[in-house]
Amino acid sequence: MRPGARDDYGCGTLDLPGFLLALTLALDLSHGGIEPHHHRVAVIAARLAEAAGLGPEQRDEVFLAGLVHDIGVRTWREKARLAELEVREPFTHAEEGYELLAATPPLAGLASAVRHHHDRWEGANPSGLAGAAIPLAGQLLHLADRVEVLLKDGTCMLEQVPGLLDRLRGLAGTHFDPHLVDLLAAVGGRESFWLDLEPRFLGRALEEHRPRAGTGLGPGALRSVAELFARLVDRRSPFTHRHSRGVAAVARRLGAYFGLPPERQDQLYWAGLLHDLGKLGVGEEILDKPGPLDEREVCFIRRHTYLTYRILEMVDGFGEIKEWAAFHHERLDGRGYPFHLDGARLSLESRIMAVADVFTALVEDRPYRAGLPPDRVRAVLEDMVRNGALDPRVVAAALDGGEDLRGLVLGAG
């Protein structure tokens, strides 16, 4: 089925590169916004692959692996450490990335490149590989990754090139294949190679290299990739290690209660998996804080639903799903965030997502309290109805299925 075609699930077959281009923006979220590390690495690696004479399928693999190469990173602290050129012990996140991708069928073909993207040419790698035995895709990612780390925004790209190449030549034969460093210098002789990496032009470079054929995601594959990104969000904190999957399961069950068709229930599930994608832009010190948040920390929490909305907005076919996912902190009285929508503008599916999120959060352990017993869950939900936050019909449905839904939350993941 061609990308964009309709199927029985009502969402169409999505384009895998387009889906990853959107979702991997979440991997680069920070307090300051989006840092396009993964997108730049994908472009650099793809151009090196082309210069190295790799065929179209191999170039596509390198590009997609570039989009997800640091998917195994758990914390902002680890991300900051990887910004050092000669990072020590970089292999844990590479191995975790390998395991995550290998368990996700649509992306399993990228796992090997990610596993080896910090292997050094001279050897002494956990893989036991050295030199030409290291998969070429992994070598290309390694070099592209370190090139991107050396680039600094706010300074002319071309002004940085001589010093950047000098530093990489100093690592030829130890960290990198000398031939690949020479190849980079040759390709980088074109000013356009570097100028294309500037934020204002990067989108065009991504479009130039993104795969075009045989990349459709059917419903099963879509669920698999969405579950992967839900896992990335949830595993950042021991208190939310199954939250997204719990919200997804509860939302789908509530959708069935209200008689929504199966395809609508599946879409609710996908929205639940991705509803907290923007929380990858919230630091662990906020997520795991045991006490009340201060004004600055609240600002970052309120920002996460907006980030979810704008990231999912980039996915063709996710028009309604992005709303259900991102509106889970809106309120019927219009006092929610980030758009301050009121009941007249909140669909049943958005109302379901809001209740599913609150129900799941109440049942789970949090850093400041243990999961609440059923009577306390009921009291909180009914109070939120009285205060104009949640839909009374959806809350009644959740309370009616209380033990069943509690089991879904505690059994998620």
Buried (B, 14 or more C-beta within 10 A) or exposed (E): EEBEEEEEBBBBBBBBBBBBBBBBBBBBBBEEEBBBBBBBBBBBBBBBBBBBEBEEEBBBBBBBBBBBBBBBBBBBEBBEBBEEEEBEEBBBBBBBBBEBBBBBEBBEBBBBBBBBBBBBBEBEBBBEBBEEEBBBBBBBBBBBBBBBBBBEEEEEBEEBBEEBBEBBBEBBEEBBBEEBBEBBBEBBEEEEBBBBBBEEEBEEBBEEBBBEEEBBBBBEBBBBBBBBBBBBBBBBBEBBBBBBBBBBBBBBBBBBBBEBEEBBBBBBBBBBBBBBBBBBBBBEEBBBBEEEEEEEBEEBBEBBBBBBBBBBEBBBBBEBBBBBBBBBBBBBEBEBBBBEBBBEEBEBBBBBBBBBBBBBBBBBEBEEEEBBEEEEBBEBBBEBBEEBBBBBBBBBBBBEBBEEBBEBBBEBB
